[in-house]
Amino acid sequence: MSRFAKICWLAGVAGCGVVAGLTTWPEQATAQASDRQTTSSNRPGAPALRTGTPSSLGQAQATQTSTGRNQTASPDAVDEPSAATRRRSGAISSGQPPRASQPVRSSRLRGVTQRDVRFPQPTITALPPPLPPAPEPRKRKRPEEDPYAPLGLRLGNVILRPAITGSGGYDNNPSRVSGASKGSLFTRTEGELGIQSDWNVHELSGMLRGGYSRYYRDDSASRPDAEGNMSLRLDATRDTRILLESRLRLDTQRPGSPDLSAAVQGRPITWNYGAAAGVTHDINRLQFTLRGSVDRQDYEDADLSNGRKLSQADRNQTQYGLRLRAAYEVTPGFKPFIQAELDTRQFDEKVDSSGYMRSSDGYTARVGSSFEISRLLTAEVSVGYQDRKYEDGRLKNLRGIVGDAAILWTPTPLTTVTLRGASELGDTTIPGSSGTTARRVNLEVAHALRRNITVTGFAGYGRTEYDGQDLREDLSTIGARLEYKLTRTFSVRASFTHERLNSTNQGSDYTANIAQVGLRVQF
């Protein structure tokens, strides 16, 4: 080796030593300073406050590899200028010191370190929304008054309650004739429709019923029957109401009726239908009602035993009436009233088959009251006097007591007693008689053995007197009914009825016994 080469090699070795010394000198200086600080802190009276920020705060943690070099957990740390310096080995480790996550406390240190600093609570500018109210305690449902009552079918805001009843039985006197009679099995089909509105104002209610009884051994005794009513209340104002009504009744005449001038076959049909309109106005406790009505009666021609027809057109009539009632509510359960009524009856034929003019005018005055006592006794009773004057001077005025009574008594929750009575004046075609005076009374007692089993006993009595004639008819009925409700929809019904008619007219008395059982379907 030449002399120049030796000099260059020695210079390079010396330069490398200088560079290595310069590189390790800062780290050694830092380590010595740390040792001096630790030594000074261990001396009595030295403050124990840590200076500077621990390397574990705000800096990336480093892990030491097996090669002795420190590598950061994040690759981005390599791009920092100080990263190269921290990768080099030194006397001080860059790892997290032990218990660095716990605050350092000293008996001489008052206050807290960085670890104990708590940020101030946010200032509340508005109250939090109130909590929702607690739900009300669940109330127990009240038991239904009748758990077997039909629910009905809703059609908009109107509830319909249809029902169909099919039954069969035996009648020992289908034609209601005097003397020996021929009994017969029969079937009866009956349909009903109840209507009730569910409106905030106004009200619509009604009931329609129709049936047909067919007798297999006496077809001439087969007959239809029907009745119905419909009422509409219109609330014009708070104190004024408009009332609209309609009614219908279909019935048949028995062959031995005194109004039939000859023996007939079968049972002629009679129609009674009409309508009424009125207005009711309240003045405090005083109530006024003005009502006008129109009623029509039609009679079917009867079939005679010789095949001819018996005309009853002379009995067809139309009645017009006007009624004024004033009522005063003394207490919520006591409301007496006074009523005056005018009516006129006009027959289609001016002269009937006997040569009498039957058209007439009537005047009626009534007093009565509706009352309720302890919810156990409710009733409406009225009594009055009627005077009817006929167009034919040969017929004297028909005068008499008229009235109506409907009393409902509930002595126990399982027993109901109903009493109904009526007295009215009617028309007749019997020669020389001005009309009839009819009085009826009916008593019915219903008792529930169970909530779905009801036994009902009933009795009725009626007397019809023909004015100017020695003619009187007494009709009495007695019987019992049983109803067993299987569900809200199905129920079984059975009944037995005994009828007896006693008449001063020869050949009109009769006795009949009727027994039947059937199935009712209601919705």
C-alpha positions in Angstrom: 0.0 0.0 0.0 1.3 3.4 -0.9 1.8 6.0 1.7 -1.1 8.1 0.3 -3.5 5.2 0.6 -2.6 4.6 4.2 -3.2 8.3 5.1 -6.7 8.1 3.4 -7.6 4.9 5.3 -6.7 6.4 8.6 -8.6 9.6 7.9 -11.7 7.6 7.0 -11.5 5.6 10.3 -11.1 8.7 12.3 -14.1 10.4 10.5 -16.3 7.4 11.3 -15.4 7.5 14.9 -16.2 11.2 15.1 -19.5 10.7 13.5 -20.4 7.8 15.9 -19.4 9.9 18.9 -21.5 12.9 17.7 -24.5 10.6 17.2 -24.5 8.9 20.6 -23.6 12.0 22.6 -27.2 13.6 22.8 -28.7 10.4 24.0 -26.1 9.9 26.6 -26.5 13.5 27.8 -30.2 13.0 28.1 -29.8 9.8 30.1 -27.3 11.5 32.4 -29.8 14.4 33.0 -32.6 11.9 33.7 -30.4 10.1 36.2 -29.5 13.4 38.0 -33.2 14.3 38.2 -34.1 10.9 39.6 -31.3 11.2 42.2 -32.4 14.6 43.1 -36.1 13.6 43.5 -35.1 10.8 45.9 -33.4 13.3 48.2 -35.4 14.5 51.2 -37.3 17.7 50.6 -37.1 17.3 46.8 -40.3 18.0 44.9 -42.0 14.9 43.5 -43.7 16.7 40.6 -43.0 15.1 37.2 -41.7 17.6 34.6 -42.5 17.3 31.0 -45.0 15.2 29.3 -44.7 11.4 29.5 -43.9 9.8 26.2 -47.0 7.7 26.5 -49.2 10.8 26.0 -49.6 12.3 22.6 -47.0 10.0 21.0 -47.3 6.7 19.2 -46.2 3.7 21.2 -43.2 1.8 20.0 -42.4 -1.8 20.2 -38.9 -3.1 20.4 -38.0 -5.8 17.9 -35.5 -8.6 18.4 -32.9 -6.6 16.5 -32.9 -3.9 19.1 -34.6 -1.3 17.0 -37.7 0.6 18.0 -40.6 0.5 15.4 -43.8 2.6 15.7 -47.2 1.1 15.5 -48.2 3.5 12.7 -46.4 3.5 9.4 -47.0 7.3 9.1 -44.5 7.9 12.0 -41.6 7.0 9.7 -42.2 10.2 7.8 -41.6 12.4 10.9 -38.2 14.0 11.2 -37.7 12.7 14.7 -38.6 9.2 13.7 -35.1 8.4 12.5 -33.6 9.6 15.7 -36.0 7.5 17.9 -35.2 4.4 15.9 -31.6 4.4 17.1 -30.7 2.6 20.3 -29.9 4.7 23.3 -29.7 4.5 27.0 -33.3 5.7 27.5 -36.1 3.4 26.3 -38.9 4.9 24.4 -41.5 2.4 25.7 -44.3 3.4 28.0 -43.1 3.6 31.7 -44.8 1.4 34.2 -48.1 2.7 35.8 -48.0 5.6 33.3 -51.8 5.3 32.9 -52.3 6.1 36.6 -52.1 9.7 38.0 -49.0 10.5 40.1 -49.9 11.8 43.5 -47.6 13.1 46.3 -48.3 14.0 49.9 -46.8 17.4 49.1 -48.7 17.9 45.9 -52.0 19.7 46.1 -54.5 19.5 43.3 -54.6 17.0 40.5 -52.4 16.0 37.6 -53.4 15.9 34.0 -55.1 12.6 34.4 -57.6 14.0 37.0 -58.7 17.0 35.0 -62.5 16.9 34.4 -64.0 19.1 31.7 -66.7 21.4 33.0 -70.3 20.3 32.7 -72.2 21.8 29.8 -74.4 24.8 30.6 -78.1 23.8 30.6 -80.1 26.5 28.6 -83.5 24.7 28.6 -85.3 22.2 30.7 -85.5 18.7 29.4 -88.9 17.7 28.0 -91.3 16.4 30.6 -91.7 12.7 31.0 -94.9 11.2 29.5 -97.6 10.6 32.1 -97.8 7.2 33.6 -100.5 5.0 32.1 -103.8 4.9 34.0 -104.4 1.7 35.9 -106.3 -0.9 34.0 -110.0 -0.9 34.8 -111.9 -4.0 35.1 -114.6 -4.4 32.5 -118.2 -4.2 33.8 -120.1 -7.4 33.2 -122.5 -7.2 30.2 -126.1 -6.8 31.0 -127.0 -9.7 28.6 -124.0 -11.7 27.3 -126.3 -13.5 25.0 -127.8 -10.5 23.3 -127.2 -10.2 19.5 -124.4 -7.8 18.5 -126.1 -6.8 15.2 -124.8 -6.0 11.8 -123.4 -2.5 11.2 -124.3 -0.8 8.0 -122.5 2.6 8.2 -123.9 4.3 11.3 -127.0 2.1 11.4 -127.1 -1.2 13.4 -129.3 -4.0 11.9 -130.5 -6.9 14.0 -132.0 -9.5 11.8 -133.5 -12.8 13.1 -135.2 -15.9 11.7 -137.3 -18.3 13.7 -138.5 -21.7 12.4 -140.9 -23.7 14.6 -143.4 -26.5 14.5 -146.3 -27.6 16.7 -149.8 -28.7 17.1 -153.1 -26.7 17.2 -156.3 -28.5 18.1 -158.5 -25.7 16.6 -156.8 -23.9 13.8 -159.9 -22.1 12.5 -161.2 -21.1 15.9 -164.6 -22.5 15.3 -167.2 -23.6 17.9 -167.9 -27.2 18.7 -165.8 -30.1 17.5 -162.7 -29.1 15.5 -160.1 -30.8 13.5 -156.6 -30.5 15.0 -153.6 -30.1 12.8 -149.8 -30.0 12.9 -148.4 -26.7 11.7 -145.1 -25.0 10.9 -144.4 -21.4 11.4 -141.7 -19.2 9.8 -141.0 -15.8 11.2 -138.5 -13.1 10.3 -137.6 -10.0 12.2 -135.4 -6.9 11.5 -134.5 -4.4 14.2 -133.1 -1.0 13.2 -131.2 1.4 15.5 -129.0 4.3 14.4 -125.7 5.3 16.0 -125.6 9.0 15.2 -124.4 12.0 17.3 -127.6 13.8 16.6 -131.0 12.6 15.3 -132.2 9.0 15.8 -133.7 6.3 13.7 -135.3 3.2 15.2 -137.8 0.6 14.2 -138.8 -3.0 14.3 -140.3 -5.1 11.4 -141.7 -8.6 11.9 -143.6 -11.0 9.6 -144.6 -14.6 9.8 -146.7 -17.3 8.2 -148.4 -20.3 9.8 -149.2 -23.3 7.6 -151.7 -26.0 8.9 -151.3 -29.3 7.1 -154.7 -30.8 7.8 -156.7 -27.6 7.4 -155.1 -25.5 4.7 -157.9 -22.9 4.9 -156.7 -21.9 8.4 -153.2 -21.0 7.1 -152.6 -17.4 7.6 -150.0 -14.6 7.5 -149.4 -11.9 10.1 -147.0 -8.9 10.3 -146.4 -5.7 12.2 -143.9 -3.0 12.2 -143.1 0.5 13.1 -140.4 3.1 12.2 -139.6 6.4 13.9 -137.2 9.2 13.0 -136.3 12.0 15.3 -134.6 15.1 13.8 -132.9 17.5 16.2 -133.6 20.9 14.7 -132.3 22.8 17.6 -131.4 22.0 21.2 -135.0 22.5 22.3 -136.9 21.6 19.2 -137.3 18.1 17.6 -139.2 16.9 14.6 -140.8 13.4 14.9 -141.7 11.2 12.0 -143.4 7.8 12.4 -144.9 5.0 10.3 -146.6 1.8 11.3 -148.1 -1.3 9.8 -150.2 -4.2 11.0 -151.5 -7.3 9.1 -153.9 -9.6 10.7 -156.8 -12.0 9.8 -160.4 -12.3 10.8 -161.7 -15.5 12.4 -164.6 -17.2 10.6 -167.0 -16.7 13.6 -166.5 -12.9 13.9 -169.8 -10.9 14.5 -168.7 -8.4 11.8 -168.9 -11.2 9.2 -172.6 -11.3 8.1 -172.3 -14.9 6.8 -170.3 -18.1 7.3 -167.0 -17.8 5.4 -164.2 -20.1 4.6 -160.6 -19.3 5.4 -159.5 -16.1 7.2 -159.9 -12.8 5.4 -156.9 -10.4 5.7 -157.1 -7.0 7.3 -154.5 -4.2 6.8 -153.8 -1.3 9.1 -151.1 1.2 8.2 -150.4 4.9 8.7 -148.0 7.7 9.3 -147.6 10.6 11.7 -145.5 13.8 11.9 -145.0 16.1 14.8 -142.8 18.7 16.5 -141.8 18.8 20.1 -140.5 22.0 21.8 -139.1 22.4 25.3 -139.4 25.5 27.4 -137.3 24.8 30.5 -139.3 22.0 32.1 -142.4 22.5 30.1 -142.8 20.5 26.9 -145.3 20.9 24.0 -145.9 18.4 21.3 -148.1 18.9 18.2 -148.7 15.8 16.1 -150.8 15.0 13.1 -151.6 11.5 11.8 -153.2 9.6 9.0 -154.3 5.9 9.3 -155.9 3.5 6.8 -157.9 0.3 7.3 -158.5 -2.1 4.4 -160.5 -5.4 4.6 -160.2 -8.3 2.1 -163.3 -9.8 0.6 -164.2 -13.1 2.2 -164.9 -16.4 0.5 -168.3 -17.9 1.2 -169.0 -21.7 1.5 -171.0 -21.6 -1.8 -168.1 -20.2 -3.7 -169.2 -16.6 -3.9 -167.5 -13.5 -2.5 -168.6 -11.4 0.5 -167.5 -7.8 -0.1 -166.2 -5.8 2.8 -165.4 -2.6 0.9 -168.0 -0.8 3.1 -165.6 -1.2 6.0 -162.6 0.4 4.4 -161.9 3.8 6.0 -159.3 6.6 6.5 -158.8 8.4 9.8 -157.2 11.8 10.2 -156.1 13.1 13.6 -154.5 16.1 15.3 -153.2 15.9 18.9 -151.7 18.5 21.3 -149.9 17.5 24.5 -148.4 19.6 27.2 -146.1 17.9 29.8 -144.2 19.3 32.8 -141.2 17.5 34.3 -141.7 17.9 38.1 -138.7 15.6 38.8 -136.5 13.5 36.5 -138.7 10.5 37.3 -142.2 12.2 37.3 -143.6 13.9 34.2 -147.4 14.5 34.2 -149.1 15.6 31.0 -152.5 16.7 29.6 -153.6 15.9 26.0 -156.4 16.9 23.7 -157.1 15.1 20.3 -159.5 15.6 17.4 -160.1 13.0 14.7 -162.4 12.2 11.8 -163.1 8.8 10.2 -164.2 8.8 6.6 -165.4 5.6 5.0 -164.8 4.9 1.3 -168.5 4.1 0.8 -170.9 6.7 2.2 -173.5 4.1 3.0 -172.6 0.6 4.2 -174.4 -2.7 3.3 -176.9 -2.1 6.1 -177.8 1.4 4.9 -176.0 3.3 7.6 -173.6 6.3 7.2 -170.6 5.3 9.4 -168.4 8.4 9.0 -167.8 10.1 12.3 -165.9 12.8 14.3 -164.3 12.2 17.7 -163.1 14.4 20.5 -160.8 13.0 23.2 -159.2 14.5 26.4 -156.6 12.6 28.5 -154.5 13.2 31.5 -151.6 11.0 32.6 -148.0 10.8 33.6 -144.8 8.9 33.1 -142.8 8.1 36.2 -139.9 6.1 37.5 -139.4 5.0 41.1 -135.9 3.8 42.1 -135.4 2.3 38.7 -137.4 -0.7 39.9 -140.8 0.6 38.7 -141.3 2.6 35.5 -144.7 3.3 33.9 -146.8 5.5 31.7 -150.5 5.7 32.5 -153.2 7.8 30.9 -157.0 8.0 31.2 -159.5 10.1 29.4 -162.9 10.4 27.9 -164.0 10.2 24.2 -167.2 11.3 22.5 -167.8 10.2 18.9 -170.6 11.6 16.8 -171.8 9.8 13.6 -173.0 11.3 10.4 -176.1 9.1 10.5 -178.6 10.5 12.9 -180.0 7.0 13.7 -176.7 6.1 15.4 -176.3 7.7 18.8 -173.1 9.1 20.0 -170.5 6.6 21.2 -169.0 7.7 24.5 -166.8 6.0 27.0 -163.6 5.9 29.0 -160.4 5.5 27.1 -156.9 5.0 28.4 -153.6 3.2 28.2 -151.2 1.8 30.8 -147.8 0.2 30.6 -146.1 -0.7 33.9 -142.7 -2.4 34.2 -141.6 -3.7 37.6 -138.3 -5.4 38.4 -138.5 -6.8 41.9 -135.2 -8.7 41.5 -132.5 -8.6 38.9 -133.8 -11.9 37.6 -137.5 -11.2 37.6 -139.5 -8.8 35.4 -143.2 -8.1 35.7 -145.0 -6.3 32.8 -148.6 -5.1 33.0 -150.3 -3.6 30.0 -153.9 -2.3 29.6 -155.9 -0.4 27.1 -159.5 0.9 26.6 -160.6 2.2 23.2 -163.7 2.8 21.0 -164.0 1.1 17.6 -166.3 0.7 14.6 -168.6 -2.1 13.5 -171.0 -2.9 10.7 -173.6 -4.7 12.8 -176.9 -3.0 12.1 -178.2 -0.7 14.8 -174.8 -0.6 16.7 -172.8 2.6 16.8 -169.5 0.9 17.6 -167.6 -1.2 20.0 -165.9 -0.6 23.4 -162.9 -2.8 23.8 -160.9 -3.3 27.1 -157.8 -5.5 27.4 -155.3 -6.3 30.1 -152.2 -8.5 29.9 -149.8 -9.6 32.6 -146.4 -11.2 32.0 -143.9 -12.5 34.5 -140.4 -13.4 33.3 -137.8 -15.1 35.5 -134.2 -16.0 34.5 -133.3 -19.4 35.9 -129.8 -18.8 34.5 -128.4 -16.1 32.4 -129.3 -18.0 29.3 -132.5 -19.7 30.5 -135.7 -17.7 30.9 -139.2 -18.9 31.8 -142.1 -16.6 31.1 -145.7 -17.0 32.3 -148.4 -14.8 30.7 -152.2 -14.3 31.0 -154.5 -11.9 29.2 -158.2 -10.9 29.3 -160.2 -8.9 26.8 -163.8 -7.8 26.6 -165.6 -6.4 23.5 -169.1 -4.9 23.9 -171.2 -3.8 20.9 -173.1 -0.6 21.7 -176.9 -0.9 21.2 -176.8 -4.6 21.0 -176.9 -7.4 23.6 -173.6 -8.7 22.3 -170.5 -9.3 24.2 -167.3 -11.3 23.7 -164.8 -12.3 26.4 -161.4 -13.7 25.3 -158.9 -15.1 27.8 -155.5 -16.5 27.3 -153.0 -18.2 29.5 -149.7 -19.9 28.8 -146.0 -20.2 29.3 -142.8 -19.8 27.3 -139.3 -21.1 27.7 -136.2 -19.7 26.0 -132.8 -21.4 26.1 -130.0 -19.3 24.6 -127.3 -21.5 23.3 -125.1 -18.7 22.0 -125.6 -15.1 20.9 -126.8 -16.5 17.6 -128.8 -19.6 18.4 -131.6 -20.1 20.9 -134.4 -22.7 21.4 -137.9 -21.6 22.2 -140.9 -23.5 23.3 -144.4 -22.4 24.3 -147.9 -23.5 25.2 -151.0 -21.3 25.0 -154.6 -21.9 26.0 -157.3 -19.7 24.5 -161.0 -19.5 25.3 -163.7 -17.3 23.9 -167.1 -16.9 25.5 -169.7 -15.0 23.4 -173.4 -14.1 23.8 -173.6 -14.8 20.0 -174.7 -18.3 19.4 -172.1 -20.5 17.7 -169.1 -18.2 18.4 -167.6 -19.9 21.5 -164.4 -21.8 21.0 -161.4 -23.3 22.8 -157.9 -23.8 21.5 -154.7 -25.3 22.7 -151.4 -24.5 20.9 -148.0 -26.1 21.6 -144.9 -25.3 19.6 -141.1 -25.5 19.7 -138.6 -23.9 17.4 -135.1 -22.6 16.8 -134.2 -18.9 16.5 -131.2 -17.6 14.7 -130.3 -13.9 15.3 -127.4 -11.7 14.5 
